[in-house]
Amino acid sequence: MAALSFVLAIYLRLGSATWEQADGYLIEGVVVFAAIAGMVFLRTGVYRGVWRYASLPDLYALARAATLTILIFLPVIFLVSRAQDYPRSAIIINWFTLMALTGGPRLIYRVIKDGGLKHVFERSNPNAVPVAILGADDEAEQFARAMSRDKSAPYTVVGMIDPSGRRTGQQIRGLEIHDGSKGLDAPLDVIRKRGPRPQRLVLTSDNNSPDRVREALKAVERHGMSLSRVGRLTDFSDGGATSVQIRPVAVEDLLGRAQTAVDRDSIARLVAGRRILVTGAGGTIGGELVRQIAALGPQHLTLVELSEVALYEIDMEMARLFPDVSRRAMLRDIRDRARLDRALEQERPEIVFHAAALKHVPLAESNPNECVLTNVGGTMNVANACHAAGVPTMVLISTDKAVNPSSIMGATKRIAELYIQALGRAGDGTRFATVRFGNVLGSAGSVVPLFQRQLAAGGPLTVTHADMTRFMMTVREAVELVLQASALDGESGDLFVLEMGEPVRIQDLARQMIRLAGFVPDEEVHVTFTGIRPGEKMHEELIYDDETLKPTARTGINVATGRTASLDDLRHALEALVEHARAGDAGETPRRIHAIVPEFPAT
């Protein structure tokens, strides 16, 4: 293009006489001018610009390169031939022809791509908070563009990092793309040395995997930055800079592992066209069960819940999101067997998911009898009612706290497991199954909402012990695997255990949440340790020592085989325990639980 621009400039100056008057210097001038332009373009980085993202900074770079080329060409051509016959005005013309031939194709390409010039001439905000983008793709370009449109944009992009390394050395909107394939420390150091120190690292959605988030979290902690992300392209609009927002990293991204994939076709076959009942439908797990089941087209969905407010909220959500799904919201207490029998007789469910339970460990410790009446007596009522009504399948939602329990809550859930297993092994009609998994991120009463409230109040974040760990799973993943386990072929009484990955240290989770909120742990927001509460364990377990795990047809789901109990003996003991809890002697309750679950300490 530089060589052609030289010829075009001479032609525009001399017209049809070009070939006669310029014969003595045309070839010489073309070679010299093209060679100088090539060196200048290489030095100024013009070749690194990505055409599809051409914008005003690229035009500025081309203008600087064209000016420098002309300024160098003048003395060089004077030294070579003293430019005796070369028309002086052609120098000025050459600047315009060079700009037209180098910038024109870029603008045309961008106009074709965007359908106009509105994204080319955009302004930057020198007072905005500097950020670096992890990604060199459409979202990175759109975010950088949105932040440069007007003076009120809150952020300005000072560097881009390509984790794949494929676009290393290229430019988008005048920003050099750095190599992030070997880690983020080196490119962040380079960005900091060459311009404003970035205060935040922003992830594009293609670079938002758990492994990438974990790597980014470690990097920003070392560099004193915070971590955020941008939404997918469908979140963007042309309404201005404020339409593209930096958003917190989702709770799911704190897992540090990929979520387990499920066979959605088998889950759809389980639910579609069936009558489904969910107890505890207003809770975290129950509510997510309701949402996912409703999306799969059941014939009828029954929502059973004791809390009027929780039932109202999930029922209104179903009315808004799934108005065509037949449903009924029923205020019921699972402790009331007669009312449960009536509900099953009226609703005729084919599958019952039992998610209703008291699960808050400290509250269960101070109210052991209430926990027994709900988690033990309520589960027996639901299971017995399902058996009496001929419900084909009932699934109990359990917890890792049922393994070697140290709390009333965990022990009562273990008793519920034992009863469902024994009832299932009796093999009389209803297929019973239990699904056991660990903590659910973001569930009501769990640590994540607590940390969020404490962050909103300015801290500190409270952790009971520095070394405490928990298995973590997202509510969506947990419910998907519950449905997947329910769809598997197996024996009645099966106890499915979900794979949870490595346990997460609660202290690390707290610090990650502080960092994701844009604060520096132990400087702006502190983490304090309050001591282990009654009933809490340092480390949870997923199976007993005498249980063995056998894989199923689906990755992430195993069947635990271990001890079983006689249904008649167990039923007699549980009925006595429930009657004792109903009488109100809370001091004796732990010892009676210990007689059924020896792993639970009596005192």
C-alpha positions in Angstrom: 0.0 0.0 0.0 2.9 2.4 0.7 4.4 1.7 -2.7 1.1 2.2 -4.4 0.5 5.4 -2.4 3.7 6.9 -3.8 2.7 6.2 -7.4 -0.8 7.5 -6.8 0.6 10.7 -5.2 2.8 11.4 -8.3 -0.1 10.6 -10.6 -2.5 13.0 -8.7 0.2 15.7 -9.0 1.3 15.2 -12.7 -1.7 13.6 -14.2 -1.3 12.0 -17.6 2.3 13.3 -17.8 3.4 11.0 -14.9 5.1 8.4 -17.0 7.1 10.9 -19.0 8.1 13.4 -16.2 8.7 10.8 -13.4 10.6 8.3 -15.4 13.9 9.2 -13.8 12.9 8.8 -10.2 9.6 6.8 -10.0 11.1 3.3 -9.4 13.8 4.7 -7.1 11.2 6.6 -5.1 8.8 3.7 -4.8 11.6 1.4 -3.5 12.9 3.9 -1.0 9.4 5.0 0.2 8.2 1.4 0.6 11.3 0.4 2.5 11.0 3.3 4.9 7.3 2.7 5.4 7.9 -1.0 6.1 10.4 -0.2 8.8 8.3 2.5 10.4 5.1 0.4 10.4 7.0 -2.5 12.0 8.5 -0.2 14.6 5.2 1.5 15.5 3.2 -1.7 15.7 0.8 -0.9 12.8 0.9 -4.5 11.7 -0.3 -5.8 15.1 -3.7 -4.2 14.8 -6.6 -6.6 14.4 -8.7 -5.3 11.5 -12.1 -6.5 12.8 -11.6 -4.3 15.8 -10.2 -1.2 14.0 -11.1 2.1 15.7 -10.0 5.6 16.3 -6.8 4.6 18.2 -5.8 2.6 15.1 -6.3 5.6 12.9 -4.1 7.7 15.2 -1.4 5.0 15.0 -1.6 5.0 11.2 -1.4 8.9 11.1 1.7 8.8 13.3 3.2 6.1 11.1 2.4 8.0 7.9 3.8 11.3 9.3 7.0 9.6 10.4 7.4 7.9 7.1 7.2 11.2 5.2 9.6 12.9 7.6 12.2 10.2 7.1 11.6 9.9 3.4 12.4 13.6 2.7 16.0 13.7 3.8 16.7 10.1 2.5 15.5 10.9 -1.0 17.4 14.2 -0.9 20.6 12.3 -0.1 20.0 9.7 -2.7 19.1 11.9 -5.7 18.8 15.4 -4.2 15.1 15.2 -5.4 15.7 17.5 -8.2 12.8 16.4 -10.4 10.5 15.3 -7.6 7.5 17.6 -7.2 7.5 19.0 -3.6 3.7 19.1 -3.3 3.5 15.4 -4.0 5.0 14.9 -0.5 1.8 16.4 1.0 -0.4 14.4 -1.4 1.5 11.2 -0.5 0.5 11.6 3.2 -3.1 11.5 2.3 -2.8 8.7 -0.2 -0.9 6.6 2.3 -3.5 7.2 5.0 -6.3 6.4 2.5 -4.7 3.1 1.4 -3.7 1.9 4.8 -6.7 3.1 6.8 -9.3 2.8 4.2 -9.4 -1.1 4.0 -9.6 -1.2 7.8 -12.5 1.2 7.9 -14.3 -0.6 5.1 -13.9 -3.9 6.9 -15.2 -2.5 10.2 -18.2 -0.8 8.4 -19.1 -4.1 6.8 -18.8 -5.9 10.1 -20.7 -3.4 12.2 -23.0 -1.9 9.6 -21.8 1.7 10.2 -19.1 3.9 11.6 -20.6 4.5 15.0 -18.2 2.2 16.8 -15.0 3.7 15.2 -15.0 7.3 16.5 -15.2 6.8 20.2 -13.7 8.7 23.1 -11.8 7.3 26.1 -12.1 8.4 29.7 -8.7 9.3 31.2 -10.2 9.4 34.8 -11.7 5.9 34.7 -10.5 3.1 36.9 -7.9 1.1 34.9 -8.6 -2.6 34.3 -7.0 -5.5 32.5 -9.1 -8.0 30.5 -8.4 -11.7 30.5 -9.5 -12.5 27.0 -8.8 -11.2 23.5 -12.2 -11.8 21.8 -15.4 -10.1 20.8 -16.5 -9.5 24.4 -13.1 -8.0 25.3 -13.4 -5.6 22.3 -17.0 -4.8 23.1 -16.2 -4.1 26.7 -13.2 -1.9 25.8 -15.3 -0.1 23.2 -18.2 0.5 25.6 -15.9 1.9 28.3 -14.4 4.4 25.7 -17.7 5.9 24.4 -18.1 8.8 26.8 -16.4 10.6 29.7 -18.8 9.0 32.3 -17.6 5.4 31.7 -16.4 4.0 35.1 -13.5 1.9 33.7 -10.8 2.1 31.0 -9.0 -0.9 29.6 -5.2 -0.6 29.9 -4.3 -4.1 28.7 -5.5 -7.4 27.3 -4.2 -10.9 28.1 -4.8 -13.9 25.8 -4.7 -17.1 27.9 -4.3 -19.2 24.7 -1.4 -17.0 23.5 -2.6 -17.1 19.9 -3.0 -13.4 19.5 0.1 -12.4 21.5 1.7 -9.2 20.1 -1.4 -8.2 18.2 -3.5 -5.2 19.1 -7.2 -4.5 19.7 -8.2 -0.8 19.9 -4.6 0.1 20.2 -4.0 -2.2 23.2 -1.3 -4.7 22.9 -2.3 -8.3 23.6 -0.1 -10.1 26.1 0.7 -13.8 26.4 -1.2 -15.5 29.3 -0.6 -19.1 28.2 2.2 -19.5 30.8 0.5 -17.7 33.7 -0.8 -14.3 34.5 1.9 -12.8 36.6 4.3 -11.9 33.7 1.6 -10.1 31.5 0.2 -8.2 34.5 3.7 -7.0 35.4 4.2 -5.8 31.8 0.9 -4.0 31.7 1.7 -2.3 35.1 5.1 -1.1 33.9 3.9 0.2 30.5 0.9 2.3 31.7 -1.5 2.8 34.6 -1.5 0.0 37.1 -4.7 -2.0 36.6 -6.8 -2.2 39.7 -9.1 -5.0 38.5 -8.8 -8.1 36.2 -12.0 -8.7 34.2 -12.8 -12.1 32.7 -14.7 -12.6 29.5 -17.3 -15.4 29.6 -15.1 -17.7 27.4 -12.4 -17.5 30.2 -14.8 -18.0 33.1 -14.2 -21.7 33.7 -13.6 -22.8 37.3 -9.9 -23.6 36.6 -9.4 -20.2 35.0 -11.1 -18.4 37.8 -9.0 -20.2 40.4 -5.8 -19.2 38.5 -7.0 -15.7 38.2 -7.9 -15.4 41.9 -4.4 -16.5 42.9 -2.9 -14.0 40.4 -5.0 -11.0 41.5 -4.2 -11.7 45.2 -0.5 -11.6 44.4 -0.9 -8.3 42.5 -3.3 -6.6 44.9 -6.2 -6.5 42.4 -9.8 -7.6 42.4 -11.6 -10.0 40.1 -14.8 -9.4 38.0 -16.3 -10.6 34.8 -18.4 -9.3 31.9 -21.6 -11.0 30.7 -22.1 -12.9 27.5 -22.6 -11.1 24.2 -26.4 -11.4 24.7 -26.0 -9.1 27.7 -24.6 -6.3 25.6 -26.6 -3.6 23.8 -25.8 -0.4 21.9 -27.4 1.8 24.5 -24.2 3.3 25.8 -21.4 2.5 28.2 -23.6 1.8 31.1 -25.2 -1.1 29.3 -22.0 -3.1 29.7 -21.2 -3.7 33.4 -18.5 -5.4 35.3 -20.2 -8.1 37.4 -19.1 -10.2 40.4 -17.8 -13.7 39.7 -20.7 -16.1 40.3 -20.8 -18.2 43.4 -20.4 -21.3 41.2 -17.0 -20.1 40.2 -15.8 -20.5 43.8 -15.9 -24.3 43.4 -12.5 -24.5 41.7 -13.7 -27.5 39.7 -15.9 -28.2 36.7 -19.5 -29.1 37.5 -20.6 -32.7 36.7 -22.4 -33.3 33.4 -25.7 -35.1 33.4 -27.7 -37.1 30.9 -30.6 -34.7 30.4 -32.5 -37.0 28.1 -32.9 -39.6 30.9 -33.9 -36.9 33.3 -36.5 -35.7 30.9 -37.9 -39.2 30.5 -38.1 -39.5 34.3 -40.2 -36.3 34.7 -42.0 -35.5 31.4 -45.7 -36.4 31.6 -45.5 -37.5 35.3 -47.2 -36.3 38.4 -44.5 -35.1 40.8 -44.7 -34.0 44.5 -41.9 -32.1 46.3 -41.9 -31.6 50.0 -40.0 -28.5 51.3 -40.8 -26.9 48.0 -40.0 -23.4 49.3 -36.5 -24.3 50.4 -33.2 -24.0 48.5 -33.1 -27.6 47.3 -36.9 -28.1 47.1 -37.3 -24.8 45.2 -34.6 -25.8 42.6 -36.2 -29.2 42.2 -39.5 -27.5 41.5 -37.8 -25.2 38.8 -36.0 -28.0 37.1 -38.9 -30.3 37.1 -41.3 -27.6 35.8 -38.9 -27.0 32.9 -39.2 -30.7 31.9 -42.9 -30.7 31.3 -44.5 -32.8 34.1 -48.2 -33.6 33.9 -48.8 -32.1 37.3 -46.6 -30.6 40.1 -47.5 -30.5 43.7 -45.7 -28.1 46.0 -45.8 -29.1 49.7 -44.4 -26.5 52.2 -45.0 -25.6 55.8 -43.9 -21.9 55.5 -46.6 -19.8 54.0 -44.2 -17.1 52.8 -41.9 -19.6 51.1 -44.8 -21.5 49.5 -46.2 -18.2 48.2 -42.9 -17.1 46.7 -42.2 -20.4 44.9 -45.8 -20.6 43.7 -45.7 -17.1 42.3 -42.4 -17.9 40.6 -44.0 -20.9 38.9 -46.9 -18.8 37.8 -44.5 -16.3 36.2 -42.0 -18.7 34.6 -44.1 -21.8 33.9 -47.8 -20.7 33.6 -48.7 -23.7 31.5 -47.6 -26.3 34.0 -50.4 -27.7 36.1 -49.6 -27.3 39.8 -51.0 -27.1 43.3 -49.5 -25.3 46.3 -50.3 -27.1 49.5 -49.6 -25.9 53.0 -48.8 -29.1 54.9 -46.8 -30.1 57.9 -45.0 -33.4 57.3 -45.4 -34.2 61.0 -49.2 -34.6 60.3 -49.6 -38.1 58.8 -53.3 -37.9 58.3 -52.9 -34.7 56.3 -50.1 -36.2 54.2 -52.3 -39.2 53.4 -55.1 -36.9 52.3 -52.6 -34.9 50.1 -51.3 -38.0 48.4 -54.8 -39.4 47.9 -55.8 -36.1 46.2 -52.6 -35.5 44.1 -51.8 -39.1 43.2 -48.0 -38.4 42.6 -45.9 -40.9 40.7 -42.6 -39.5 42.2 -42.1 -37.8 45.6 -39.0 -35.9 46.3 -38.6 -35.4 50.1 -36.6 -32.3 50.7 -38.3 -31.0 53.8 -36.1 -30.9 56.9 -34.6 -28.9 59.7 -31.0 -28.4 58.7 -29.5 -25.6 60.7 -26.9 -27.3 63.0 -26.8 -24.8 66.0 -30.6 -24.5 66.0 -31.1 -28.2 65.9 -28.7 -28.6 68.9 -30.8 -26.3 71.0 -34.1 -27.8 69.8 -33.3 -31.5 69.5 -36.9 -32.7 69.9 -38.2 -30.5 67.1 -35.4 -31.9 64.8 -36.4 -35.4 65.6 -40.1 -34.8 65.0 -39.3 -33.3 61.6 -36.3 -35.1 60.3 -37.2 -38.5 61.7 -40.9 -38.5 62.3 -41.7 -36.4 59.2 -39.6 -38.6 57.0 -41.3 -41.7 58.3 -44.7 -40.1 57.7 -43.8 -39.2 54.1 -42.3 -42.7 53.4 -45.2 -44.6 55.0 -47.8 -42.4 53.2 -46.0 -43.1 49.9 -46.1 -46.8 50.6 -49.7 -46.8 51.6 -50.7 -44.7 48.6 -48.8 -46.9 46.2 -46.5 -44.1 45.0 -44.0 -45.7 42.5 -40.9 -43.8 43.6 -39.8 -41.7 46.7 -36.4 -40.0 46.9 -35.0 -38.7 50.2 -32.6 -35.8 50.1 -29.8 -36.4 52.7 -26.5 -34.8 53.7 -22.9 -35.6 54.4 -23.5 -34.5 58.0 -25.3 -37.9 58.3 -21.8 -39.6 58.2 -20.3 -40.1 61.6 -22.6 -37.4 62.9 -21.5 -35.0 65.6 -24.8 -33.0 65.5 -28.4 -33.7 66.2 -29.2 -32.6 62.7 -26.7 -35.0 61.1 -27.8 -37.9 63.4 -31.5 -37.4 62.6 -30.7 -37.4 58.8 -28.7 -40.6 59.3 -31.8 -42.2 61.0 -33.9 -41.0 58.0 -31.4 -42.7 55.7 -31.5 -46.0 57.7 -35.3 -46.0 57.6 -35.6 -45.4 53.8 -32.9 -48.1 53.1 -34.7 -50.6 55.3 -38.1 -49.8 53.9 -36.7 -50.1 50.4 -35.0 -53.4 51.1 -38.3 -54.8 52.3 -39.2 -54.6 48.6 -42.9 -54.1 48.8 -44.3 -51.8 46.1 -42.7 -48.3 46.3 -39.1 -47.9 45.1 -37.2 -45.9 47.8 -33.9 -44.1 47.2 -31.7 -41.7 49.1 -29.3 -39.1 47.7 -26.4 -37.9 49.9 -24.3 -34.9 49.2 -22.4 -32.0 50.9 -23.0 -28.3 51.4 -24.8 -26.4 48.8 -23.3 -23.0 47.9 -25.7 -20.1 48.6 -28.4 -22.2 50.3 -30.5 -20.5 52.9 -28.7 -20.4 56.3 -25.4 -21.5 54.8 -22.0 -19.7 54.9 -22.2 -17.9 51.6 -25.3 -15.8 52.3 -23.8 -15.1 55.8 -20.5 -13.9 54.2 -22.5 -11.7 51.7 -24.4 -10.0 54.6 -21.2 -9.5 56.5 -19.5 -8.0 53.4 -22.4 -5.7 52.9 -21.9 -4.5 56.5 -18.2 -3.9 55.9 -17.0 -7.1 57.7 -15.5 -8.8 59.4 -16.2 -12.3 57.9 -16.5 -14.9 60.7 -15.1 -18.4 60.4 -15.4 -20.8 63.2 -12.0 -22.4 62.7 -9.0 -21.7 60.5 -8.7 -25.3 59.3 -12.4 -26.2 58.9 -13.3 -27.6 55.5 -16.5 -28.5 53.7 -17.6 -30.3 50.5 -19.2 -27.8 48.2 -21.7 -28.1 45.3 -23.9 -25.6 43.5 -27.7 -26.0 44.1 -28.2 -26.4 40.3 -25.6 -29.2 40.2 -26.9 -30.9 43.3 -30.5 -31.0 42.0 -29.4 -32.1 38.5 -27.6 -35.1 40.1 -30.6 -35.8 42.4 -32.8 -36.1 39.3 -30.1 -38.1 37.5 -29.8 -40.5 40.4 -33.5 -40.9 40.5 -33.5 -41.8 36.8 -30.9 -44.6 37.2 -32.0 -48.2 37.2 -31.3 -49.8 40.6 -32.7 -51.5 43.6 -35.1 -50.1 46.1 -33.3 -48.8 49.1 -30.2 -47.6 47.1 -28.2 -44.8 48.7 -26.6 -42.7 46.0 -23.6 -40.5 47.0 -22.7 -37.6 44.8 -19.0 -36.9 44.0 -18.1 -33.6 45.5 -14.5 -33.0 44.5 -12.0 -31.8 47.0 -13.2 -30.2 50.2 -13.0 -26.4 50.4 -11.4 -24.6 53.3 -13.9 -22.2 54.7 -11.3 -19.6 55.4 -10.2 -19.7 51.7 -13.8 -19.3 50.6 -14.2 -16.2 52.8 -11.0 -14.6 51.4 -12.1 -15.4 47.9 -15.4 -13.7 48.4 -13.7 -10.6 49.9 -11.4 -10.5 46.8 -14.3 -10.9 44.4 -16.1 -8.0 46.1 -13.2 -5.8 45.2 -11.6 -5.6 48.7 -8.2 -6.7 50.0 -8.4 -9.5 52.7 -7.0 -8.6 56.1 -6.5 -5.0 55.1 -9.9 -3.6 54.0 -12.0 -6.5 55.2 -10.8 -8.9 57.9 -11.5 -12.6 58.6 -12.0 -13.5 62.3 -12.2 -16.9 64.0 -15.0 -17.5 66.5 -14.5 -21.1 67.6 -16.4 -24.3 66.6 -20.1 -24.2 67.5 -21.9 -27.1 69.2 -22.4 -30.0 66.8 -20.0 -28.7 64.1 -17.3 -31.0 62.7 -13.9 -29.8 61.4 -14.1 -32.0 58.3 -17.2 -33.7 56.8 -17.2 -37.2 55.2 -19.2 -38.7 52.4 -19.2 -42.3 53.4 -18.8 -44.5 56.5 -15.7 -46.7 56.9 -17.8 -49.8 56.5 -19.5 -48.4 53.3 -18.1 -49.1 49.9 -18.8 -47.1 46.8 -19.8 -48.7 43.5 -19.9 -46.7 40.3 -23.2 -46.2 38.4 -23.8 -45.7 34.8 -23.4 -42.0 35.3 -20.2 -40.2 36.2 -20.4 -38.3 39.5 -22.9 -40.7 41.1 -22.0 -43.8 43.2 -24.0 -46.3 45.2 -23.0 -46.8 48.8 -23.3 -50.3 50.2 -23.0 -51.0 53.9 -24.8 -52.0 57.0 -28.6 -52.5 56.9 -31.1 -52.7 59.7 -34.1 -54.9 60.3 -37.2 -52.9 59.3 -39.3 -54.1 62.2 -36.7 -53.4 64.8 -35.8 -50.0 63.3 -39.5 -49.0 63.0 -40.1 -49.9 66.7 -37.0 -47.9 67.8 -37.9 -44.8 65.7 -41.5 -44.8 66.8 -40.3 -44.8 70.4 -37.8 -42.0 69.7 -40.6 -39.9 68.1 -42.9 -40.4 70.9 -40.2 -39.4 73.4 -39.5 -36.2 71.3 -43.2 -35.4 71.4 -43.2 -35.7 75.2 -40.6 -32.9 75.4 -37.7 -34.4 77.4 -34.9 -32.9 75.4 -32.1 -33.9 77.8 -32.6 -37.6 77.1 -33.0 -37.3 73.4 -29.2 -37.4 72.4 -28.8 -40.7 74.4 -31.8 -42.2 72.6 -30.4 -41.1 69.3 -27.0 -42.7 70.2 -28.7 -46.0 70.8 -29.8 -46.0 67.1 -26.7 -44.3 65.6 -23.7 -45.4 67.7 -21.4 -43.0 65.9 -23.2 -40.1 67.4 -21.8 -39.1 70.8 -24.4 -39.4 73.6 -23.2 -36.3 75.4 
